[in-house]
Amino acid sequence: MSATSDHTATPPSEAARAILVGVDFGRQSAKQGFDESLDELALLAESAGDTPVAKVIARRQAPDAALFVGSGKADEIKLLVQAHQAHTVLFDQAISPAQQRNLEKVLGVPVADRTALILEIFAARAQSHEGKLQVELARLQYLATRLVRRWSHLERQSGGIGMRGGPGEAQIELDRRMIDDRIKKTKERLKQVQKQRSTQRRSRSRNGVFKVSLVGYTNAGKSTLFNALTKARAYAANQLFATLDTTTRSLYLEQAGASVSLSDTVGFIRDLPHKLVEAFRATLQEAADADLLLHVVDASSPALEEQITEVERVLAEIGAADVPQILVYNKQDLLADDQRPREIVDAVLRAAGGTDPTPRVFVSSLAGSGLAELRQLIATAMLAQPLIPAERDPRFDADSSQSFDFDEPSSSEDPSQA
């Protein structure tokens, strides 16, 4: 095993100092897209309000059953924690409840994995009632597997006259039943909200409205593109998961003489927790039910191909793999002149398969370049659908009050790199 670490300046006192840890398991990690630089974990930590102060890379053939990284590497991390006076240690991979408990005993600070970090960010960013319920459900389901690590009273027995649970029932069983009850109630509440969203989708379908959804890796610029196309004020910022709640607006296309509904959806990320995908299935259903997907790609990202593959994987998981796509290579303004494409519009074969080329357009949501060509591609896709009437629907005009906004727009953040 080997390790690397890098040191940064002392962060502000109000930010939690975090040690980042990634474990390379060789061939297995290659398939999972191991991040040698831990850059994405650092962005997740910053999005959660932490300040990374050191990074550790360990190399193993398999996880250590007790400490995930092994005792020697755990001692090395402990020295870094003490040297940087760190408040927490964040792992780039999922660790078991027992490993988390053991690591906390050795390191003396709270330990969290990638899943917990993403859940924390989602909990802080959700704005709509539905979004908050979805995050609450995912967090409860995650917590239900980790009762062993947080409660010091779990070994105690409760029983006797007037005590809940009857004689001999362990406290952990009471806690688990309480969480199970909350999961059940949250699912019931979420089901009611999902019925309302389903009704809105059916209404748009009955009226022949062409449905377009923005999908893509988190921080690819979906919300900035959404604002540029619709003149909306949806929240956009240079951070991971800036938008969680689906916002739908009308987009009038002069090329088609008609309006379409355009939805901005939650971004995807590598190793997105399965429970989170399940909880957000209703929101992601906007993509599965769409007539056309705008797959937004950060053209300036060095991990562009891996991000495209991950988005395709999640689309397949939610049943949206066969929905027609337009690849939108965004952030052209961040590319050097010799990296920019010769043609604004072309077509490529998608990695997900298929024999028909997928249209691709190069845009800058910030500078506005390529947007006219993108509108033309959307109009062409719309007019290719014979069942969609090419006429304006007044309920989806830009000034219509029925905008199906599930977000709380904000203009306080810089939308340049959403």
C-alpha positions as CSV (number, residue, x, y, z in Angstrom):
1,M,0.0,0.0,0.0
2,S,1.1,3.6,-0.6
3,A,-0.3,6.9,0.3
4,T,-0.2,10.5,-0.7
5,S,-1.3,13.6,1.2
6,D,-1.4,17.3,0.4
7,H,-1.7,20.1,2.8
8,T,-3.7,23.3,2.5
9,A,-3.8,26.5,4.5
10,T,-5.7,26.5,7.7
11,P,-9.4,26.9,6.9
12,P,-11.8,29.3,8.6
13,S,-12.8,28.3,12.0
14,E,-16.5,27.9,11.1
15,A,-15.7,25.2,8.5
16,A,-15.2,21.6,9.5
17,R,-11.7,20.4,8.5
18,A,-11.9,17.1,6.7
19,I,-9.4,14.4,5.8
20,L,-10.3,12.7,2.5
21,V,-9.6,9.0,2.0
22,G,-9.8,6.9,-1.2
23,V,-8.9,3.2,-1.5
24,D,-7.8,1.8,-4.8
25,F,-8.7,-1.9,-5.2
26,G,-7.0,-2.3,-8.6
27,R,-9.1,-3.9,-11.3
28,Q,-12.3,-3.6,-9.3
29,S,-11.7,0.1,-8.8
30,A,-11.0,0.6,-12.5
31,K,-14.5,-0.6,-13.3
32,Q,-15.9,1.7,-10.7
33,G,-14.0,4.8,-11.9
34,F,-11.5,5.2,-9.0
35,D,-10.7,8.9,-8.6
36,E,-6.9,9.1,-8.1
37,S,-7.1,12.8,-7.3
38,L,-10.2,12.6,-5.0
39,D,-11.2,15.9,-6.7
40,E,-14.9,14.9,-6.8
41,L,-14.9,13.9,-3.1
42,A,-13.3,17.3,-2.4
43,L,-16.1,19.0,-4.2
44,L,-18.7,17.0,-2.4
45,A,-17.1,17.9,0.9
46,E,-17.0,21.6,0.0
47,S,-20.7,21.4,-1.1
48,A,-21.5,20.0,2.4
49,G,-19.7,22.9,4.1
50,D,-16.4,21.1,4.9
51,T,-12.9,22.2,4.1
52,P,-10.6,19.4,2.8
53,V,-7.1,19.8,4.5
54,A,-5.4,16.5,3.4
55,K,-5.9,13.5,1.1
56,V,-4.9,9.9,1.6
57,I,-4.8,7.3,-1.1
58,A,-4.5,3.6,0.0
59,R,-4.0,0.6,-2.3
60,R,-5.3,-2.8,-1.3
61,Q,-6.5,-6.0,-3.0
62,A,-9.6,-6.1,-0.8
63,P,-11.1,-4.0,2.0
64,D,-10.0,-4.7,5.5
65,A,-12.9,-6.3,7.4
66,A,-12.5,-4.3,10.5
67,L,-11.1,-0.9,9.4
68,F,-11.5,-0.9,5.6
69,V,-8.0,0.6,5.1
70,G,-6.2,-1.7,7.6
71,S,-4.6,-0.8,10.9
72,G,-1.4,0.7,9.5
73,K,-3.2,3.1,7.2
74,A,-5.7,3.9,10.0
75,D,-2.8,5.0,12.2
76,E,-1.4,7.2,9.4
77,I,-4.8,8.8,9.0
78,K,-5.0,9.4,12.8
79,L,-1.7,11.2,12.7
80,L,-3.1,13.5,9.9
81,V,-6.2,14.1,12.0
82,Q,-4.0,15.2,14.9
83,A,-1.7,17.3,12.7
84,H,-4.5,19.2,11.0
85,Q,-6.8,19.2,14.0
86,A,-9.4,17.7,11.6
87,H,-13.0,17.4,12.6
88,T,-14.0,14.5,10.4
89,V,-12.7,11.8,8.0
90,L,-14.5,11.3,4.7
91,F,-14.2,8.1,2.6
92,D,-14.8,8.0,-1.1
93,Q,-16.2,4.5,-1.0
94,A,-19.1,3.0,1.0
95,I,-18.1,1.6,4.3
96,S,-20.0,-0.8,6.5
97,P,-21.6,0.3,9.9
98,A,-19.1,-1.9,11.8
99,Q,-16.1,-0.4,9.8
100,Q,-17.4,3.1,10.5
101,R,-17.8,2.4,14.2
102,N,-14.3,0.9,14.4
103,L,-12.7,3.7,12.5
104,E,-14.3,6.3,14.8
105,K,-12.8,4.5,17.8
106,V,-9.3,4.5,16.3
107,L,-9.4,8.0,14.8
108,G,-11.3,9.8,17.5
109,V,-13.4,11.9,15.1
110,P,-16.7,11.2,13.2
111,V,-16.3,9.2,10.0
112,A,-18.6,9.4,7.0
113,D,-18.6,7.7,3.6
114,R,-19.6,9.0,0.1
115,T,-23.2,8.0,0.5
116,A,-23.7,9.8,3.8
117,L,-22.0,12.9,2.3
118,I,-24.4,12.9,-0.7
119,L,-27.4,12.5,1.6
120,E,-26.3,15.4,3.7
121,I,-26.0,17.6,0.6
122,F,-29.4,16.5,-0.6
123,A,-30.9,17.3,2.8
124,A,-29.5,20.8,2.7
125,R,-30.5,21.6,-0.9
126,A,-34.0,20.1,-1.1
127,Q,-36.5,23.0,-1.3
128,S,-39.9,21.6,-2.4
129,H,-42.1,19.5,-0.1
130,E,-41.6,16.5,-2.4
131,G,-37.8,16.9,-2.5
132,K,-37.6,17.1,1.3
133,L,-39.8,13.9,1.6
134,Q,-37.6,12.1,-0.9
135,V,-34.4,13.0,1.0
136,E,-36.0,12.1,4.3
137,L,-36.9,8.7,3.0
138,A,-33.4,8.0,1.7
139,R,-31.8,9.1,4.9
140,L,-34.1,7.0,7.1
141,Q,-33.4,3.9,4.9
142,Y,-29.7,4.6,5.2
143,L,-29.9,5.1,9.0
144,A,-31.9,1.9,9.5
145,T,-28.7,-0.1,8.5
146,R,-26.5,1.9,10.9
147,L,-28.2,1.7,14.3
148,V,-25.2,-0.2,15.6
149,R,-22.9,2.7,15.4
150,R,-24.6,5.7,16.9
151,W,-26.5,4.6,20.0
152,S,-24.4,3.8,23.1
153,H,-27.5,2.5,24.9
154,L,-28.2,-0.3,22.4
155,E,-27.0,-3.1,24.6
156,R,-29.4,-2.1,27.4
157,Q,-32.6,-4.0,27.8
158,S,-36.0,-2.3,28.4
159,G,-38.8,-3.9,30.2
160,G,-40.9,-4.0,33.3
161,I,-44.2,-2.3,34.3
162,G,-45.0,0.8,32.2
163,M,-42.0,0.3,29.9
164,R,-42.4,0.2,26.2
165,G,-41.6,-3.0,24.3
166,G,-42.2,-5.4,27.1
167,P,-39.6,-7.3,29.1
168,G,-36.4,-8.2,27.4
169,E,-36.8,-6.1,24.2
170,A,-33.5,-4.5,23.3
171,Q,-33.4,-0.8,22.8
172,I,-32.0,-1.3,19.2
173,E,-35.3,-3.1,18.4
174,L,-37.3,-0.1,19.6
175,D,-35.1,2.3,17.6
176,R,-35.5,0.1,14.5
177,R,-39.2,0.0,14.9
178,M,-39.4,3.7,15.3
179,I,-37.4,4.3,12.1
180,D,-39.5,1.7,10.3
181,D,-42.7,3.6,11.3
182,R,-41.2,6.9,10.1
183,I,-40.2,5.2,6.8
184,K,-43.8,4.0,6.4
185,K,-45.3,7.4,7.1
186,T,-42.9,9.2,4.8
187,K,-43.6,6.8,2.0
188,E,-47.4,7.4,2.4
189,R,-46.9,11.2,2.4
190,L,-44.6,10.9,-0.7
191,K,-47.1,8.8,-2.5
192,Q,-49.7,11.5,-2.2
193,V,-47.3,14.2,-3.6
194,Q,-46.3,11.8,-6.4
195,K,-50.0,11.4,-7.4
196,Q,-50.2,15.2,-7.9
197,R,-47.1,15.2,-10.1
198,S,-48.4,12.3,-12.1
199,T,-51.7,14.1,-12.6
200,Q,-49.7,17.1,-14.0
201,R,-47.8,14.9,-16.3
202,R,-50.9,13.2,-17.6
203,S,-52.5,16.7,-18.2
204,R,-49.5,17.7,-20.4
205,S,-49.7,14.4,-22.3
206,R,-53.4,14.7,-22.9
207,N,-52.9,18.2,-24.4
208,G,-50.2,16.9,-26.8
209,V,-47.4,19.0,-25.2
210,F,-44.0,17.8,-26.3
211,K,-42.0,17.1,-23.2
212,V,-38.2,17.8,-23.0
213,S,-36.1,17.0,-20.0
214,L,-32.6,18.2,-19.1
215,V,-30.4,15.4,-17.8
216,G,-26.7,15.1,-17.1
217,Y,-23.9,14.8,-14.6
218,T,-24.1,17.2,-11.7
219,N,-22.5,20.6,-12.3
220,A,-22.6,20.2,-16.1
221,G,-24.6,23.4,-16.4
222,K,-28.2,22.1,-16.7
223,S,-29.8,24.9,-14.7
224,T,-27.8,27.6,-16.5
225,L,-28.9,26.2,-19.8
226,F,-32.5,26.0,-18.5
227,N,-32.4,29.7,-17.6
228,A,-30.8,30.7,-20.9
229,L,-33.5,28.9,-22.9
230,T,-36.6,29.8,-20.9
231,K,-35.5,33.1,-19.3
232,A,-36.3,31.6,-16.0
233,R,-34.6,32.3,-12.7
234,A,-34.1,28.8,-11.4
235,Y,-31.3,28.4,-8.9
236,A,-27.9,27.9,-10.5
237,A,-24.5,27.9,-8.9
238,N,-21.0,26.5,-9.4
239,Q,-21.5,23.5,-7.0
240,L,-22.5,19.9,-7.0
241,F,-26.3,19.3,-6.8
242,A,-27.2,23.0,-7.0
243,T,-30.7,21.9,-8.2
244,L,-32.6,19.0,-6.7
245,D,-36.3,19.9,-7.3
246,T,-37.7,19.6,-10.8
247,T,-38.7,22.9,-12.4
248,T,-40.8,22.9,-15.6
249,R,-41.3,25.9,-17.9
250,S,-42.7,26.6,-21.3
251,L,-40.3,27.0,-24.2
252,Y,-41.6,28.6,-27.4
253,L,-39.9,27.5,-30.5
254,E,-40.2,29.8,-33.5
255,Q,-38.8,27.2,-35.8
256,A,-41.8,24.9,-35.0
257,G,-44.4,27.6,-34.2
258,A,-45.2,25.8,-31.0
259,S,-44.3,25.5,-27.3
260,V,-42.7,22.6,-25.5
261,S,-42.4,21.9,-21.8
262,L,-38.8,21.9,-20.6
263,S,-37.9,20.3,-17.3
264,D,-34.7,20.7,-15.3
265,T,-34.0,17.6,-13.2
266,V,-31.5,16.5,-10.5
267,G,-28.0,15.8,-11.6
268,F,-26.3,12.4,-11.5
269,I,-23.0,11.5,-10.0
270,R,-20.7,8.4,-9.8
271,D,-21.8,5.9,-7.2
272,L,-25.1,7.8,-6.6
273,P,-26.7,5.8,-3.7
274,H,-29.2,3.3,-5.0
275,K,-31.7,4.3,-2.2
276,L,-31.4,7.9,-3.3
277,V,-32.3,6.9,-6.9
278,E,-35.2,4.9,-5.6
279,A,-36.4,7.8,-3.4
280,F,-36.1,10.3,-6.3
281,R,-37.7,7.9,-8.8
282,A,-40.8,10.1,-9.0
283,T,-38.7,13.2,-9.8
284,L,-36.6,11.2,-12.3
285,Q,-39.8,10.0,-13.9
286,E,-39.8,13.3,-15.7
287,A,-36.9,12.0,-17.7
288,A,-38.4,8.6,-18.3
289,D,-41.7,10.1,-19.5
290,A,-40.0,12.7,-21.7
291,D,-40.3,12.8,-25.5
292,L,-36.8,14.1,-25.8
293,L,-33.8,14.3,-23.4
294,L,-31.2,17.0,-23.6
295,H,-28.1,15.2,-22.2
296,V,-26.0,18.1,-21.0
297,V,-22.2,17.4,-20.8
298,D,-19.5,19.5,-19.3
299,A,-17.2,19.8,-22.3
300,S,-14.4,21.2,-20.1
301,S,-14.3,18.2,-17.8
302,P,-11.3,15.9,-18.0
303,A,-13.6,13.0,-17.0
304,L,-16.1,13.7,-19.7
305,E,-16.4,10.2,-21.1
306,E,-16.8,8.6,-17.6
307,Q,-19.5,11.2,-16.7
308,I,-21.5,10.4,-19.9
309,T,-21.3,6.7,-19.1
310,E,-22.6,7.2,-15.6
311,V,-25.5,9.3,-16.8
312,E,-26.4,6.6,-19.4
313,R,-26.2,4.0,-16.6
314,V,-28.7,5.9,-14.4
315,L,-31.0,6.5,-17.3
316,A,-31.1,2.8,-18.0
317,E,-31.9,2.2,-14.3
318,I,-34.9,4.5,-14.4
319,G,-36.2,3.2,-17.7
320,A,-35.2,6.2,-19.9
321,A,-32.4,4.5,-21.9
322,D,-34.6,4.4,-25.1
323,V,-35.8,8.1,-25.0
324,P,-34.4,10.0,-27.9
325,Q,-31.5,12.3,-27.0
326,I,-29.6,15.4,-28.1
327,L,-26.1,15.6,-26.7
328,V,-25.4,19.2,-25.5
329,Y,-21.7,19.8,-25.0
330,N,-21.8,22.8,-22.6
331,K,-19.2,25.3,-21.3
332,Q,-17.5,25.9,-24.6
333,D,-16.4,29.3,-23.2
334,L,-14.0,27.4,-20.8
335,L,-12.2,25.7,-23.7
336,A,-9.0,26.9,-25.4
337,D,-9.4,28.0,-29.0
338,D,-7.6,24.9,-30.3
339,Q,-10.0,22.7,-28.3
340,R,-13.2,24.1,-29.7
341,P,-15.1,22.2,-32.4
342,R,-15.1,23.1,-36.1
343,E,-18.8,22.5,-36.5
344,I,-21.4,23.6,-33.9
345,V,-23.7,20.7,-34.8
346,D,-22.8,17.1,-35.7
347,A,-23.8,13.6,-34.8
348,V,-22.1,10.7,-32.9
349,L,-22.8,7.2,-31.9
350,R,-23.7,6.9,-28.2
351,A,-21.7,4.6,-25.9
352,A,-25.0,3.1,-24.7
353,G,-25.4,1.4,-28.1
354,G,-27.7,1.8,-31.0
355,T,-27.0,2.2,-34.7
356,D,-28.5,5.6,-35.3
357,P,-26.2,8.6,-34.7
358,T,-27.3,11.0,-31.9
359,P,-27.4,14.7,-32.7
360,R,-24.7,16.7,-30.8
361,V,-24.5,20.5,-30.4
362,F,-21.8,22.6,-28.8
363,V,-23.0,25.5,-26.7
364,S,-22.1,28.0,-24.0
365,S,-25.1,28.6,-21.7
366,L,-23.2,31.6,-20.3
367,A,-22.2,33.2,-23.5
368,G,-25.3,32.2,-25.4
369,S,-23.5,30.5,-28.3
370,G,-25.1,27.5,-29.9
371,L,-28.5,28.1,-28.4
372,A,-30.2,28.9,-31.7
373,E,-28.8,25.6,-33.1
374,L,-30.1,23.7,-30.1
375,R,-33.5,25.2,-30.5
376,Q,-33.5,24.1,-34.1
377,L,-32.6,20.5,-33.1
378,I,-35.4,20.5,-30.5
379,A,-37.9,21.8,-33.1
380,T,-36.7,19.1,-35.6
381,A,-37.2,16.4,-33.1
382,M,-40.6,17.7,-32.2
383,L,-41.9,18.0,-35.8
384,A,-40.7,14.4,-36.4
385,Q,-43.3,13.2,-33.9
386,P,-46.6,13.0,-36.0
387,L,-48.9,12.8,-33.0
388,I,-47.7,16.1,-31.5
389,P,-49.7,19.1,-32.9
390,A,-47.4,21.9,-34.1
391,E,-49.5,24.7,-32.6
392,R,-49.2,26.9,-29.5
393,D,-50.7,25.9,-26.3
394,P,-51.6,29.1,-24.4
395,R,-51.3,27.3,-21.0
396,F,-47.6,26.8,-21.7
397,D,-46.8,30.3,-22.9
398,A,-43.9,32.0,-21.2
399,D,-46.1,34.4,-19.3
400,S,-48.6,31.7,-18.2
401,S,-49.1,31.5,-14.4
402,Q,-49.3,27.6,-14.7
403,S,-45.6,27.1,-14.9
404,F,-45.3,23.9,-12.8
405,D,-42.5,25.4,-10.7
406,F,-41.4,23.0,-7.9
407,D,-38.4,25.1,-7.1
408,E,-37.6,28.3,-5.1
409,P,-35.6,30.4,-7.6
410,S,-32.8,32.5,-6.4
411,S,-30.7,35.1,-8.2
412,S,-28.2,35.6,-5.4
413,E,-25.7,33.1,-6.7
414,D,-23.4,33.3,-9.7
415,P,-25.0,31.1,-12.4
416,S,-22.0,31.0,-14.6
417,Q,-21.1,27.4,-13.8
418,A,-24.2,25.6,-12.6
